[in-house]
Amino acid sequence: MKKIVSIQDISCFGKCSLTVALPIISAMGIETAVIPTAVLSTHTGEGFKDYTFRDLTSDIPAIAKHWKSMDLKFDALYTGYLGSMEQVQIVSDFFDDFGSRDNYIIVDPVLGDAGKLYAGFTQEFVTEMKKLCAKADYIMPNMTEVSFLLGIPYTEDYDEAYIKDALRRLAALGCKVPVITGVHFDDEKQGAAAYDSVNDKFYFSFDKNVNMRFHGTGDIFSSVFSGACALGMNIQQCLDIAVKFTLDCIEATVPNMEETWYGSCFELCLGKLIDYVNKK
């Protein structure tokens, strides 16, 4: 079996980070190892308060050391939300220990949304995240994260030329294939764009735009994309399956809108994801 390790926090209730990555990647037929960076009673988004938080930063090096002694190998290393500069440095060391020519390093540089950094993040944290992105084969920022990684103003008014220029500048940070999520050139379609800097080729994938806000869709996209990479799909296939499944999850959530504040209904769509994988 293919193997992925995902390094990010886990919320005991609320669908994001590892509670999304583990079931989705497993459904794709991939053995999924996890390194939790923190345990929370719920996620930290709007609707939850007074949540518990246990920082597991000090446990990560010991886990890595044990795994290294076992000579564990992975087909992909996938990181999501990292809560501190110390965690970013520890993950960077993990990449050095477990990254190889035979696997992919995939970084979802979680920094913010809607033009703002998430609570607790600073410009110094952005600088450290840029260094981590330099070690990655793939990075998957949204438009807010693009603005902070490149040090440019956030905008929702852009065209294809703007996205291509941003992708080239992201590649200049050091990663091989930057992917921008949440891209739309009109109100009808939304999807993602990628740039293969090795072959100087752009890729786009779009599907129907549902003009509503849904929690956890970025984690859904990144998890599917990471799984597709580990399975050996090409860039276009990775984009297509991640965009399509994310839309499936959004459409499944629309009839259950009372649930969107704690997550999208991806569980209802896992059968479709298995079919997509089997058809590739």
N, C-alpha and C positions, 0 to 999 in steps of 0.2 A: 504494500500500500504506500501511496504517497504520504508524506508527513509534513505538517506545518506546525510551527510554534507561534502562538499569538501572545504578545506581551502588552497587557493593558489592565485597567481596573475592572472589578466585578461589582455590580450592584445587585444585592439580594432580591430587590423588586424594582421593576422598571427596565424596559428593553433597550439596552445599549451596550457598547463595549463587549466584554466577554460573554454576556448572556445572549448576545446576538451572534458573535463570531463562532463560538463553539458549536451550536446546533446547525448553523448554516454550512460551515465548512465540513462538518461531519456528514451532513446530508449529501454533499458532493462526493462522498466516498473517500474522504481523506482523513487519515488519523490526525487528530488535533490535540497537540500538547499545549498547555497554558502556563503562563507565569503571571499570576495576579500581582499588580503593583499596589493595589489597595482594595480593601473590602468596605463597601458602604451598605447601609440598610436599604437605601433607595438611591436612585440617581439624583443629581443636584439641580435638575431643571425646574422650571416653573411648575408649581403644583405641589412640590414636596418641601418640607421644612423640618428642622430639628432632626435631621438624619444623622446616623452614626458614621464614623469614619475611622478606619484603622490603616495606618500607613505601613506597607510591607517592603519599603525600600531596602531595608537592611537584610531582608531574606533573599533578595535576588542574586547577589554574588554567590551565596552558598548553594543555591539551586544550580547556578551555572557551573560551579566547581564540581558538584556531584555529577551533573550531566557530562561534563568534559571527561571525568574519570571513567565514565561508561562508554565514552567515544560515540555519543549519540550524533546522528546525522539527520538533517532536515532538508526537505525540498524547497521550503520557503520560510523566511523569518518575517513576521508581520507584526508591526507595532501600531497601536492606536493612541488613545489618550495617555499622556505621561504627565504626572502632576508636579514635577519639580526639575530644576536644572540638574540636581544630583541623579535623578532617575534617567535623564537624557544621557548623562555621561556613563552610567552603568550599562544602559542599553547599547551605547556606542562600543563599549568594551565587549559586550556580548556579540555584537556583529563581528568584531575582530576574531573572536574565538570560534564562532560557528558559521560565519559566512565563508563561501568558497566559490570557485568557478562553476560548481555543479548545482548551486541553488540560487534563489532570488531573495534579495532584501527589499521589503516593501514597507514604506513608511507612510502612514496617514498622519500628516503633521497637524494634529489637532491644536488649533490656536484660538479660533473664534468663529463668529457667524454674524450676519447682518451688519458687517462693517466694524465690529467691535471685538476686542480680545475677550476671552472668557475671564471670569473673576479670578484674580490671583496671578494672572500672567502679566509679564512685563516685557519691555523691549529686550532686556538681557536674556529672557527665556527664548524670545524669537531668534536671537543670535545663536543660541545653543542648538535650537531646532534646525536652523539652516546648516549647521555643521553635521547634524545627523542625516539630513537630506542628502548631503554630499556623498554619503556612503551607500546610498540606496540605488537599486536598479529602477524601482518605481516609486514615485511619490504621488499622493492623491489629494491635493488641497482643494478647498472650495474657493470661491472668488474672494472672500474675506481673507483667507489664509494666503492667497496669491498676493494680495496687496501688502500684507505684512512681510512676507518672505522677500518680496522685491523692493519694498520701501516706496511704494507708489500709492496714490490716493485710491480708496475703494470706490468703485463705480458699478452701477447696474446698466449703464448705457454703453454698450460696446458692440463691435462687429467682428467678423471672422478674422480680419487682419489684426485686430487688437489681441484676440485670443492666440493667434499664431505667434505674435511677437512675445506675449507673456510666456508661452510654452518654451520658446527659444531661450528666454532669459532664465527661466526656471532650470532648464538643462544646464545652463552656464554655472549654476550653483554646484554641479558635480554629478547629479543623477543622470542615468541613461535615458529613462522614459518618464517625463512628467505627464500626469493626467490631471486635467481640471474638471471637477464635478460641478453639477448644477448649471451647465452652460445652456443659454437659450438666446436665439437671435430674433424670436418673435414670441407671441403669447400662445402659440399653438403647440410648439415642440420644446422639449427639454431633454438634456442628456449630458454627454461628456465628450471631451476632446483630449487627444494624446499626441505626443511628438516623440518619434524614435530618432534620437540625436545621432545614433550610429549610422543610420541609413538616410537621414535627413528627410523623413517622411511623416506627414500628418495623418491622423485618423479621427473620425467623428462618428458618433452614434447618437441618434435622437429617437424619441418616442413621444407619445402624447403627454402634454403638460397638464397637470392637475393643479390649478392655481389656489392651493391651500397649503398650510404649513403642517408638516408631519415630523414627529420626533423620531430620531434613530435611523433615518434613511441613509445618512452618510455612512454609518457603520454597516448597514446592509450592503450598500454598493461596494465598499472596501473589502468586506469579507468575501463576497462573491468573486470580485476581481482577483483577490489573492488566491482563492481556490482554483480559479481558472488558470492562473499562471502556473501553479504547481502541477496542474494536469497537463501542461504543455500546450495550451491553446495559444494562438497568435494574438497580437495586440487587438486586432479588430474583433476577434471572437470574444476576448476578455471584455472589451467595452460593450459589445452587443448583449452578452448574457447578463452582465451587471446592470445595464440600463433597463433591460426588459424585466428582470426579476424585481428590481426596485419599484418599477411601475406596478407590477402585479401586487406587491405588498401595499402600495398606496391605495390602489383600487379596492383591495380587500378591507382596508381600514375605513374607507369612506362610509360604509353602512354602520360602522362602530365608532363614530366620531367622539363619543364620550371617553374612548380609550386613548386618544392620540396624545394626551398630556403625559402619559407614561410610556408610550411606545407604539410602533406600527405592528399590524397583525401579520407578521411574516410567517408565523406558524401555519397559517391557513394555506400558504403557498409553497411549502416545502416539496410537495409532490410535483409541482410544476418545475421546480429547480432540478429535481432528480431527472425529470424527462429532458430538460434542456441539456444536461450533462451527457445523458445517454445518446442524444442525437448528434453530438459533436464528433 
